[in-house]
């Protein structure tokens, strides 16, 4: 079971190791610390954090649509 965390206006530190663009509106990033972040991409290319998934320590080296 992986907990899901939502945060306020400032996202936590996130060293990106992989990136996936979903439907041109959502960016998914994986980091060296094992976190996966979901970001909303606005029409003016503004990136806003939506959710942070964590629960393991392995580096996220690849993301793909399932």
Secondary structure by P-SEA (a helix, b strand, c coil): cbbbbbbccccccccccbbbbccccbbbbbcccbbbbbbbbccccbbbbccccccccccccccccc
